[in-house]
Amino acid sequence: MHLARYPRHFMAHLPTPLERMDRLTAELGGPEIWIKRDDCTGLSTGGNKTRKLEFLMAEAQLEGADMVMTQGATQSNHARQTAAFAAKLGMQCHILLEDRTHSNNDNYNHNGNVILDHLHGATTEKYSDGLDMNAEMEKVAETYRAKGKKVYTIPGGGSNPTGALGYVNCAFEMMGQFNDRALKIDHIVHATGSAGTQAGLVVGLKAMNANIPLLGIGVRAPKAKQEENVYNLAVKTAEKIGCPGVVQREDVVANTDYVGEGYGIPTESGLEAISMFAELEAILLDPVYSAKGAAGFIDLIRKGHFKKGERVVFLHTGGSVALFGYNAAFDFSNRWVS
């Protein structure tokens, strides 16, 4: 695919590292585990949204925008990376933050991603949950347009066909790394939420005839809804890059058994995954996305879904800065020595 046809700002630190996790592999006693470090994309502590924003923000500038607007949960990694990208380009940024967890914790509401949103110069406003946030965003955008601003709106997670191009490109990047290092990969696993990462990956992998199954571990929606969202976006993305029909419904697979009580609410298995990755591999996960993705990955290894002798890649979507909004979820009292 000739992605150079699409406008793009080269802001991310690419290619991101592909590393073998020897200690986690030994601990779990299953497949050989590798990690694709999209927590290392570079922009404001990194994360997967930067790949999407390279295409989205270039499109915004091409359309003459002087302001970008997006929406997400309070501790949205996407919001933080959008604010940072806007700062680099000298554009105004406004963010609608949805209160999905109903947390009164001060760190959750003002630390982590939120403090970085504001440090990058973005303005924010808070909304209760349960609304159509993209529709609410368009209403707010119209009020700014009435004042003369040229507003470019970005859906939650940057998940539209333009944003998904970032993960079509990531699929190409990974295949290059696999081939250059003679790595036969049996599975790729990642956390899936707003659908853009999984949609872009599945389109890229199918377009290359990679024959590597892709599994998304859901963090919010039920399985049927998650798979429907990903498939619909994958179809539109495939059409955008000129290969309609390359993705079939059975190519989109999500496991939503690890969501827990809801989006953004930590789970015991997620906290265990955070500890395992940090203590065994010095890699930081966040409680919202990457930890739940890793929790599902770990549990499936323990259940024998991924087998000894296979080689599996976990794609790290980033977001560790959110840890500073979730201090109440951790108990380190036994780590203090008097």
C-alpha positions, 0 to 999 in steps of 0.5 A, a space after each residue: 500500500 502506498 500510504 505516502 499518498 496521504 498527508 502526514 506529519 512525521 512526529 512519532 519516534 518510529 519504528 518503535 522497538 520490538 523486544 523479547 520478554 525473556 523473564 515474562 516468558 519464563 514466568 508463564 512457561 508458555 509461548 515465547 513473548 515479544 512486545 511491540 513498544 508503541 508506548 515509545 512513540 515519543 510524543 508527551 510520554 508516547 502511546 498508540 494515538 500518536 500514529 493516528 494523529 500523524 495523519 489526522 493532524 496533517 489532514 486538519 492543517 490541509 483543511 485550514 484548521 486553526 483549532 482541533 477538538 476531541 473527546 475522551 474519558 477523564 484519563 484519556 491518553 488520546 486527549 493528552 497526545 492530541 493536546 501535545 500534537 496541537 502544541 507542536 503545530 501551534 494550534 488551539 486544542 479543546 477537549 471534552 472529557 467524559 466522566 465514565 468512572 464517577 470517581 471523586 479521587 482528586 488525582 484521577 480528576 486532575 493528575 496523570 493525563 489531565 495535568 498534561 492536557 493543561 500543560 500542553 495548553 489545551 482547554 477542557 470541559 467535563 461531561 457526565 457519561 452516557 452521552 453521544 460524545 461525538 455529537 456533543 463535540 460537534 455542538 461545541 465545535 459549532 459554537 467556536 465556528 460561529 466565533 470564527 474558528 476553523 475547527 477540525 474535530 477528531 472522534 474519540 481515540 482518533 478512530 476513523 479511516 484517516 486515523 486508522 491509517 496509522 495502524 495500517 502503517 504499524 502493521 507494515 512496520 511490524 512485518 518489516 521487523 519480523 522479516 528482517 529478524 527472521 521471526 515467525 510470529 504466530 499471534 499478535 495481541 493488543 488492547 482494543 477500545 475505540 476500534 482504530 488500532 485493531 481496524 488499522 492492524 487487521 487491514 494492514 495484515 490482511 492487505 499483506 497476506 501476513 496470515 497472523 491472527 490478531 486478537 483484541 482484548 476489549 476494555 469497554 464494549 461487549 464482544 459483539 459490539 466491539 467486533 462490529 465497531 472494529 469491522 465497520 471501521 476496517 471496511 471503511 479503512 480498506 476502501 480508503 486505501 484502495 483494497 475493498 473486501 480485503 477484510 472479512 467479518 471472521 478476521 475481526 476477533 475480540 475477547 471482552 472477558 477482562 473488562 471487569 466492572 467497566 471502562 477505566 475501573 481497575 481489575 485485580 487481573 489488570 493490577 497483577 499484569 501491571 506488577 508482572 510487567 513492571 517487576 519482570 520487564 521494567 515495562 509500565 502499563 496503565 490500568 485502563 487499556 494496556 493492563 487489561 489487554 495484558 491481563 487477558 494475554 496472561 490469562 490466555 497463556 495460563 489457559 493454554 490458548 497460546 502454546 509453548 513453542 509459539 511466538 506471540 507479540 503483545 502490542 503495548 498501546 502506551 498510557 502509563 502516565 495514567 498510573 499517576 491518576 490511579 494511585 488509590 488502586 495500589 497498596 505499597 505499604 509492605 514495600 516500606 522498610 523501617 
